[in-house]
Amino acid sequence: MSAAWRLTEHAPLRTRNTLGVDASARWLLELTDIAALPAALALPQLRALPWLPLGAGSNLLLAGDLEGVALSFDARAVAIVGEDGDRVLVRAEAGLAWHELVLWTLDQDLCGMENLALIPGTAGACPIQNIGAYGVEVGELIDSVDAFDTHTGTAVRLDRAACGFGYRDSVFKQQPGRWIITAVTFALSRTPSLRLDYAGLRHELADMGIEHPGARDVANAVIRVRSRKLPDPAVLGNAGSFFKNPIVAASLADRLESELPGLPVFSGDAADTRKLSAAWLIERAGWKGHRNGDAGVSPEHALVLVNHGHASGAQVLALAREIAASVQARFGVAIEPEPRIVGDHW
């Protein structure tokens, strides 16, 4: 025990993952001072064990127990660390709740994060998945990421290019177990450059009676839409959107679009690819509102897998595999999970 951390053996994790599944970790390390991380990593009982930074547990499926160390940051400081004209740098420690960070930036009259309001999780987790919503990905806003490299035992700062951001992807996701993110610095602006083209956003603003929105108006519209579509994890366990929107060849997208009127199709990462709506495909395959015991699909949004009370992580994963197999068989499209899977594999 140290003033900078608390260490618990055989720690229950049910309240530390938003799906609310029962699992445990061999060790739980709760860190209140990021500077103490190297000393904590050197503890004899933790050496040679795999690490899992938990964040808020909102993009995680615990399909089994963690035979290693779950790491939780309680460090939540945030501050403006630089300004150059309209460009403002904001540094947030890893433990700060993401939505709290978004609201803080709006209170400082900063723009850029408004489309990402109400996403569950922490600042430290946001680069791993390159979280995104309503036409914005966080990788666009990140200036640099502070992390501890467990391979070299050193603290490093990675600029945006070194983070390797892609659609729901990053170097942190590609190399699980190597990086422990301690803080993230964002490049924001004092001049609004609003992104309103995502489906439903302008309509929501119109319903709110707002003709000339500011950044806070956009955030409020996003909060309203997300609150209607996505269940509150405190009420119904879930990990948010469970599947990524699949990116397919343009030829396949064109064929499906002609066969399936109403299928949403978006531009892909390359000229010869397209992005399809996983939610639309899952709903069309008949899974919306489906339930296998306590593992189910939200009746409000087909992309959200839920725990009605006592589903195990393995049961949620089994349902996810059934859904993916069904979409593959019916449409010839492979869909993949967004959350990190611990204790099993996809």
C-alpha positions in Angstrom: 0.0 0.0 0.0 1.2 3.5 -0.9 -0.2 7.0 -0.8 0.0 6.9 -4.6 -1.7 3.6 -5.2 -3.9 0.8 -3.8 -3.4 -2.8 -4.7 -6.1 -5.5 -4.3 -5.8 -9.2 -5.0 -8.6 -11.2 -6.6 -10.6 -8.0 -7.2 -14.2 -8.2 -8.5 -14.7 -6.2 -11.7 -18.5 -6.3 -12.1 -18.9 -2.6 -11.2 -15.9 -1.7 -13.3 -17.3 -2.7 -16.7 -20.4 -1.0 -18.1 -21.8 -4.4 -19.4 -22.0 -5.4 -15.7 -20.6 -8.9 -16.3 -19.1 -10.8 -13.4 -15.3 -11.3 -13.7 -12.3 -10.7 -11.5 -8.7 -9.7 -11.8 -5.7 -11.3 -10.2 -4.7 -7.8 -9.1 -6.3 -4.4 -9.2 -4.0 -1.4 -9.1 -5.7 1.9 -8.4 -3.3 4.7 -9.1 -3.8 8.3 -7.8 -0.5 9.7 -9.0 0.6 9.0 -12.6 4.2 9.8 -11.6 4.1 6.7 -9.4 3.4 4.3 -12.3 7.0 3.1 -12.9 7.4 2.3 -9.2 4.0 0.5 -9.2 4.9 -1.5 -12.3 8.1 -2.7 -10.5 6.2 -4.3 -7.6 7.5 -7.9 -7.3 4.0 -9.5 -7.3 3.1 -7.6 -10.5 6.2 -8.3 -12.6 5.7 -10.4 -15.7 1.9 -10.2 -15.5 -0.2 -8.8 -18.4 -1.8 -5.3 -17.9 -5.2 -4.1 -18.7 -5.9 -0.3 -18.3 -9.6 -0.2 -17.4 -10.7 3.4 -17.9 -14.4 3.3 -17.2 -14.8 -0.2 -18.6 -17.1 1.1 -21.3 -15.4 -0.4 -24.4 -14.7 -3.8 -22.9 -16.1 -7.3 -22.9 -14.8 -9.5 -20.0 -15.4 -12.9 -21.4 -13.4 -14.4 -18.6 -11.3 -13.5 -15.6 -8.2 -11.4 -16.0 -5.1 -13.4 -15.1 -3.1 -10.2 -14.7 -3.3 -6.6 -13.5 -6.3 -4.3 -14.0 -5.1 -0.7 -13.9 -7.4 2.1 -12.8 -6.3 5.8 -12.9 -7.8 8.2 -10.5 -5.8 11.1 -11.9 -8.2 13.6 -13.5 -6.5 16.9 -13.9 -7.2 19.0 -17.0 -5.7 22.3 -18.1 -5.0 24.6 -21.0 -1.2 24.1 -21.7 -0.7 26.2 -24.7 -2.2 28.8 -27.1 -1.1 29.9 -30.5 -3.6 32.2 -32.1 -6.8 30.3 -32.5 -5.2 26.9 -31.6 -5.6 25.9 -28.0 -3.9 22.9 -26.4 -5.7 21.1 -23.6 -4.1 18.3 -21.6 -6.2 15.8 -19.7 -5.0 13.1 -17.4 -6.1 9.5 -18.2 -8.7 9.1 -15.4 -10.9 12.1 -16.4 -14.3 11.1 -17.5 -14.7 11.8 -21.2 -18.1 13.6 -21.1 -16.8 15.7 -18.2 -13.8 16.7 -20.4 -16.2 17.7 -23.2 -18.3 19.9 -20.9 -15.1 21.5 -19.5 -13.9 22.5 -23.0 -17.3 24.0 -23.7 -17.1 26.0 -20.5 -13.8 27.4 -21.7 -15.5 28.4 -25.0 -13.4 25.8 -27.0 -14.7 24.0 -30.0 -14.0 20.6 -31.5 -15.4 18.1 -29.1 -19.1 19.0 -29.3 -20.0 16.1 -31.6 -18.4 13.6 -29.1 -20.6 14.5 -26.1 -22.0 11.8 -23.8 -19.7 9.1 -25.0 -18.9 6.9 -22.0 -15.3 6.3 -20.9 -12.3 8.3 -20.0 -9.8 10.6 -21.6 -7.1 7.9 -21.5 -9.2 5.4 -23.3 -10.3 7.7 -26.2 -7.2 7.2 -28.4 -7.2 3.4 -28.2 -10.4 3.0 -30.2 -10.2 6.4 -31.9 -13.7 7.0 -30.6 -16.0 8.8 -33.0 -19.6 10.0 -33.4 -21.7 12.2 -35.6 -19.0 12.7 -38.2 -16.0 13.4 -35.9 -13.2 11.1 -34.8 -11.1 12.0 -31.8 -7.9 11.3 -33.7 -8.6 14.5 -35.6 -8.4 16.5 -32.4 -5.4 14.8 -30.7 -2.1 16.6 -30.7 -0.1 14.0 -28.7 -0.5 11.1 -26.3 1.6 10.5 -23.2 2.1 6.9 -22.4 4.3 4.4 -20.6 5.9 1.8 -22.9 5.9 -1.5 -21.0 8.4 -2.9 -23.6 11.1 -0.4 -22.9 10.1 0.7 -19.4 10.1 4.4 -20.4 7.6 7.2 -20.6 7.1 8.5 -24.1 5.1 11.2 -26.0 3.6 10.1 -29.3 2.5 12.8 -31.8 -0.7 12.3 -33.8 1.1 10.6 -36.7 2.8 8.1 -34.4 -0.6 7.1 -33.0 -1.6 5.4 -36.3 -5.2 6.5 -36.1 -7.7 4.7 -38.4 -11.4 3.9 -38.2 -11.8 2.7 -34.6 -8.2 1.8 -34.7 -4.8 3.0 -33.4 -1.3 1.8 -32.6 -2.6 1.4 -29.0 -5.3 -1.1 -30.1 -2.9 -2.9 -32.5 -0.4 -3.5 -29.7 -2.5 -4.4 -26.7 -0.5 -4.7 -23.5 2.3 -2.5 -24.6 1.0 1.0 -24.0 -0.4 2.5 -20.8 -1.8 5.9 -21.7 -1.3 8.5 -18.9 -2.5 11.7 -20.5 -3.8 13.1 -23.8 -3.3 16.6 -25.3 -5.9 17.9 -27.7 -5.7 20.7 -30.2 -9.0 22.7 -30.1 -10.2 26.1 -31.4 -11.9 29.2 -30.2 -13.6 29.6 -33.6 -16.5 27.3 -34.3 -16.2 25.0 -37.3 -19.3 23.0 -36.8 -19.9 19.5 -38.3 -23.6 19.2 -38.8 -24.0 16.9 -41.8 -24.3 13.6 -39.9 -27.8 12.1 -40.3 -30.3 13.5 -37.8 -28.2 16.3 -36.3 -29.6 19.2 -38.2 -33.1 17.8 -37.7 -32.5 17.6 -33.9 -31.3 21.2 -33.9 -34.4 22.3 -35.8 -36.6 20.4 -33.3 -34.8 22.4 -30.6 -35.7 25.6 -32.4 -32.1 26.6 -33.0 -31.4 28.1 -36.4 -27.8 29.3 -35.8 -26.2 26.8 -33.5 -23.0 27.2 -31.5 -20.8 24.4 -30.2 -22.8 24.0 -27.0 -26.0 23.7 -29.0 -24.5 20.9 -31.1 -23.4 19.1 -27.9 -26.9 19.4 -26.4 -28.4 18.0 -29.7 -26.0 15.1 -29.6 -26.9 14.4 -25.9 -30.6 14.4 -26.8 -30.1 12.0 -29.6 -27.8 9.6 -27.8 -30.0 9.6 -24.7 -33.0 8.4 -26.8 -31.1 5.8 -28.8 -28.6 4.3 -26.3 -29.6 2.8 -22.9 -28.0 4.1 -19.8 -25.4 1.6 -18.6 -26.4 2.3 -15.0 -29.9 1.0 -15.8 -29.2 -1.6 -18.5 -25.6 -3.0 -18.8 -24.1 -2.3 -22.2 -20.8 -1.3 -23.9 -22.3 1.2 -26.4 -22.0 0.3 -30.1 -20.8 -3.3 -30.1 -20.0 -3.6 -33.8 -18.0 -1.5 -36.1 -19.6 -0.3 -39.4 -18.1 -2.6 -42.0 -15.9 -1.3 -44.8 -16.5 -3.2 -48.0 -15.5 -3.1 -51.7 -17.5 -0.5 -53.6 -18.7 -3.2 -56.0 -20.3 -5.1 -53.1 -21.8 -1.9 -51.6 -23.3 -1.1 -55.0 -24.9 -4.5 -55.4 -26.3 -4.5 -51.8 -27.6 -1.0 -52.3 -29.5 -2.1 -55.4 -30.9 -5.2 -53.6 -31.7 -3.5 -50.3 -33.5 -0.2 -50.7 -32.8 2.1 -47.8 -29.4 0.6 -46.9 -27.2 3.5 -45.6 -23.9 3.6 -47.5 -21.1 6.1 -46.7 -17.7 6.9 -48.2 -14.9 4.5 -47.2 -11.3 5.1 -46.4 -10.3 4.6 -50.0 -11.9 5.5 -53.3 -12.8 1.8 -54.0 -14.4 1.2 -50.6 -17.7 2.0 -48.9 -18.8 2.0 -45.2 -22.1 0.3 -44.5 -24.4 0.6 -41.5 -23.9 -2.4 -39.2 -27.0 -1.4 -37.2 -29.2 -1.5 -40.4 -27.8 -4.9 -41.4 -28.3 -6.4 -37.9 -31.8 -5.0 -37.6 -32.7 -6.3 -41.1 -31.4 -9.7 -40.1 -34.0 -9.7 -37.3 -31.9 -9.2 -34.2 -33.1 -5.9 -32.8 -34.7 -6.6 -29.4 -33.6 -10.3 -29.4 -32.8 -11.9 -26.1 -30.9 -15.1 -25.2 -31.4 -15.4 -21.5 -30.0 -12.2 -20.0 -27.8 -11.5 -23.1 -29.7 -9.4 -25.6 -29.9 -6.7 -28.2 -31.3 -3.3 -27.3 -34.9 -2.8 -28.6 -34.0 0.8 -29.3 -30.7 0.3 -31.2 -29.6 -2.9 -33.0 -25.9 -2.0 -32.6 -26.1 -2.2 -28.8 -25.7 -5.6 -27.0 -27.1 -5.5 -23.4 -27.0 -7.4 -20.2 -30.5 -7.8 -18.7 -29.0 -8.7 -15.3 -26.9 -11.8 -15.0 -25.4 -12.6 -18.4 -21.8 -13.7 -18.4 -19.3 -12.2 -20.7 -19.1 -15.6 -22.5 -22.9 -15.4 -23.1 -22.6 -11.9 -24.5 -19.8 -13.0 -26.8 -21.7 -16.1 -28.0 -24.7 -13.8 -28.9 -22.3 -11.5 -30.8 -20.9 -14.4 -32.8 -24.4 -15.5 -33.7 -25.3 -12.0 -34.9 -22.1 -11.7 -37.0 -22.6 -15.2 -38.5 -26.2 -14.3 -39.4 -25.2 -11.0 -41.1 -22.4 -12.8 -43.0 -24.7 -15.5 -44.2 -27.5 -13.2 -45.3 -25.6 -10.3 -46.8 -22.0 -11.5 -47.4 -20.7 -8.9 -45.0 -18.3 -9.5 -42.1 -18.9 -7.4 -39.0 -16.4 -7.1 -36.2 -16.7 -6.0 -32.5 -15.7 -2.6 -31.3 -15.0 -3.5 -27.6 -11.8 -5.1 -26.5 -12.4 -8.8 -25.6 -10.6 -10.1 -22.6 -10.5 -13.8 -21.7 -11.4 -15.0 -25.2 -10.9 -13.9 -28.8 -13.1 -13.0 -31.8 
